[in-house]
Amino acid sequence: SSHPWTSQSSTSLTSNGDDYQDPSNNRRLRIAVLGGGASGMFAATAAAESIRDTNTEVSITVFESSKRTMTKVKISGGGRCNVLHDTSKPVREILNNYPRGKKEITGLLTKRFTPQMAQRWFEDRGVQLKTEKDGRMFPTTDDSQTIIDAVMESAMAAGVEVCTKHRVAKIDVRPANEDKNDDMLNEKSTTKFVLHVV
């Protein structure tokens, strides 16, 4: 059976016999990130860090169906994690090293989060990077756990909640005014999302 998690109210979730109580209060905007891989954890962390210094009250929860997050990062680059490509090169040249997904990441790498910004993000968190002859960049520790720790520690410091062994089986999108007794709703609310977590 599934248990609902909504974008606008606090509820309890149960998974594998463990109770999960959302730490947020009912007055916060709630953001769910589905999947605790590299992209999901980084997205949750970036969102939390960008919101942290505003007056917005928000809770961000990552739902990961397996028992660990960032498992592919652990084995990437032969366990060393080639986190970036030589950031001194022009973005066009860097993109040539991404035969799959080149089109999808072009805008991201040129406008929103440049390779230099990514390098600074890791270095600001104490991760020293080195560039090898082929242009691949690794942590100087030659250990992917260094990258995992930097992302996870940043996520925790920013207040991201991670729920492992929580699989989202279904997502419902409902009108926000469906429940007239929901005191979270206001005239600006148009939809709410209900995740069914198992």
Secondary structure, 3 states (H helix, E strand, C coil): CCEEEECCCCCEEEECCEEEECCCCCCCEEEEEECCCHHHHHHHHHHHHHHHCCCCCEEEEEEECCCCCCHHHHHHHHHCCCCEECCCCCHHHHHCCCCCCHHHHHHHHHHHCCHHHHHHHHHHCCCCEEECCCCEEEECCCCHHHHHHHHHHHHHHCCCEEEECCCEEEEEEEEHHHCCCCCCCCCCCCEEEEEEEC
